[in-house]
Amino acid sequence: MNKGFRGRPMKKAKKGTLGRVLKFLFSSYKLPLTVVLICMILSTIAQICPGVFQQLILEKVQLALADMKLGMSPSGALELYFDDITVICLTLLAVYVVGLISSFIYNRTMAITTQKFLDKLRNTMFGKMQKLPIKYFDTHSHGDIMSYYTNDIDTLRQLVSQSVPQLIMSAVTIITVLVLMLYFSVWMTLIVIVGVFAMIIVTKVIGGGSAKYFVKQQKALGKVEGYVEEMIHGQKVVKVFCHEEKSIQEFTALNDKLCEDATSANKYANILMPIMNNIGHILYALIIFIGGVLVLAEVPNISLSGKPLDISTLIPFIGFSKSFTMNISQVSQQFNAIAMALAGAERIFEVIDEEPEVDYGYVTLVNATEDKQGNLTESEKRTGIWAWKHPHGDGSVTYTKVRGDVRLNQVDFGYVEDKIVLHDISLYAEPGQKIAFVGATGAGKTTITNLINRFYDIADGKIRYDGININKIKKDDLRRSMGIVLQDVNLFTGTVMDNIRYGKLDATDEECINAAKRANAHSFISMLPDGYNTVLSGDGSGLSQGQRQLISIARAAVADPPVMILDEATSSIDTRTEAIVSAGMDALMQGRTVFVIAHRLSTIKNSNVIMVLDHGRIIERGSHEDLLAQKGKYYQLYTGSFDFDE
């Protein structure tokens, strides 16, 4: 795992995260969420209504009992109030049906809307990641980034599909039940409210303690997943160097930290609900006792209905008070899920809020045709001739043919502002030249190529491409004009043809095959089980390193760029395979400006210019013969072990 990531300070929870989640949700799905809200209110009211109907039925029963005391027969009393009770029961049945339909609609709609919301959020996050600079991925663990799409997204799923709907339903229930309790008895309602205040205080004390630990839990989980991803990727290295015990110790330390944070978070979360439930039970028993005393004592009742406090009002009131305290408990329980979800949401919004790669370029790469006088005209079709389209402030547009002339003039650079790693780098690569960089690891070889394609921007100096400052060239167009073959080959899940076509998405099968032939890859591809349609997976794990590298070269060849960067492309393959790969690269380099980083002299001896770097400075430059004649650093390397890391 990246040490810089492990050492990042813990950030405090940001305010307004829940509001941002809801805004993101409601801004995209107003209509379905409006339907959901209406149906939730109807469903909630349908669950509360039985208490009202219970009171109406009890009133009829009390009237019937009173008539029977006055001498009316039971059958007569039943006949007198039967129709009224029947109407009440049928109305209650209709309310239940409406509640059932509403519940079905809102649950189904919410399930669909939640998945669409998560789909949009993942697309937004992934789209943003494609706009982030390389620096972001160099300083963040890949496993932690994956955790954004799994654990953090899942916590939001629970928030949107469960916690928020439950909060809304509980809020509707609490408000409705509070009005109904006031309708039946103000005195009894005040008793309930006092008990609820005690529940709120408990929620605040315990809930506040769990929230900060849920934030830590999500961050610790990301670190664990980052480490697991790193260990899986480097399992062969772990085995070779017998690093199993050390990796177990490091994992145990991270896992114990996760366990500690998760325990602290859930310790608070798990004790909250039982405490709340018991407070609710105590309050329930207290209301029954006090209510019974008030009824027997015939204490005057104060209520919105103006009705006395008797059995017909006490029994429904007890039910409402139970519902009221239960929903307060459910709200408090949701605070834990919300705390964990907001911890995940904060991490997701951190990605979305990251500063994208800045690009103020306005010079673009276009296809062009060239007449006999050398005049260029923009073309919509691919012509094999590239040109820089350069708009000017006066409205005019000029076209400059892409030749591959790259010049660095007194360039300084540092990955961190106060630590410069490249000093006063000046070099030029004329069209068709092969420029090689040699030097110890960390001398700055790869850093120079990263600056040429603007993975990073320079601190001082200028880089010109065909006479144009590369800061004026749009980054996509700049990189489209360059092909890169790296030491670490990345192959994607798909066919061999798909992986070659990655260099030019609109390339035909014939173009891909021709590119493979130029890269010296056609013969081995033809021997695969399904040839070019052979499906690769696991980064092409079924192929040898040399075969993977040849596909990478074919991918660069199909793009047919005017400039090529070869970053130690043969350092991890054997000498025999190197000869095959080098033959493919030689065909790829013909007629192009090429920058080569290599440890093996076989790939740099025929370079036009060899640059020897040491601690971020060019200390020697010249052809192979010139540098040998100087008997400097290059001479020492050539006549020694040929190990440029020394």
HELIX and SHEET records of a PDB file:
HELIX    1   1 LYS A    3  ARG A    6  1                                   4    
HELIX    2   2 THR A   17  SER A   28  1                                  12    
HELIX    3   3 LYS A   30  LYS A   69  1                                  40    
HELIX    4   4 PRO A   74  GLN A  130  1                                  57    
HELIX    5   5 ILE A  134  ASP A  138  1                                   5    
HELIX    6   6 HIS A  142  SER A  147  1                                   6    
HELIX    7   7 TYR A  148  ASP A  152  3                                   5    
HELIX    8   8 ILE A  153  GLN A  158  1                                   6    
HELIX    9   9 LEU A  159  SER A  163  3                                   5    
HELIX   10  10 VAL A  164  PHE A  184  1                                  21    
HELIX   11  11 VAL A  186  HIS A  233  1                                  48    
HELIX   12  12 GLN A  235  VAL A  240  1                                   6    
HELIX   13  13 GLU A  244  LEU A  296  1                                  53    
HELIX   14  14 ILE A  311  ILE A  352  1                                  42    
HELIX   15  15 LYS A  445  ILE A  452  1                                   8    
HELIX   16  16 ILE A  470  LYS A  472  5                                   3    
HELIX   17  17 LYS A  475  ARG A  480  1                                   6    
HELIX   18  18 VAL A  496  ARG A  501  1                                   6    
HELIX   19  19 ASP A  509  ARG A  518  1                                  10    
HELIX   20  20 HIS A  522  SER A  526  1                                   5    
HELIX   21  21 GLY A  531  ASN A  533  5                                   3    
HELIX   22  22 GLN A  545  ALA A  559  1                                  15    
HELIX   23  23 THR A  575  MET A  589  1                                  15    
HELIX   24  24 LEU A  601  THR A  603  5                                   3    
HELIX   25  25 HIS A  624  GLN A  630  1                                   7    
HELIX   26  26 LYS A  633  THR A  639  1                                   7    
SHEET    1   A 4 LEU A 376  SER A 379  0                                        
SHEET    2   A 4 THR A 364  GLU A 370 -1                                        
SHEET    3   A 4 TRP A 386  PRO A 391 -1                                        
SHEET    4   A 4 VAL A 397  LYS A 401 -1                                        
SHEET    1   B 4 LEU A 422  ALA A 429  0                                        
SHEET    2   B 4 VAL A 406  PHE A 413 -1                                        
SHEET    3   B 4 ASP A 460  TYR A 465 -1                                        
SHEET    4   B 4 ILE A 468  ASN A 469 -1                                        
SHEET    1   C 6 MET A 482  LEU A 486  0                                        
SHEET    2   C 6 VAL A 563  ASP A 567  1                                        
SHEET    3   C 6 THR A 593  ILE A 597  1                                        
SHEET    4   C 6 LYS A 434  GLY A 439  1                                        
SHEET    5   C 6 VAL A 609  ASP A 614  1                                        
SHEET    6   C 6 ARG A 617  GLY A 622 -1                                        
SHEET    1   D 2 GLY A 494  THR A 495  0                                        
SHEET    2   D 2 VAL A 535  LEU A 536 -1                                        
END                                                                             
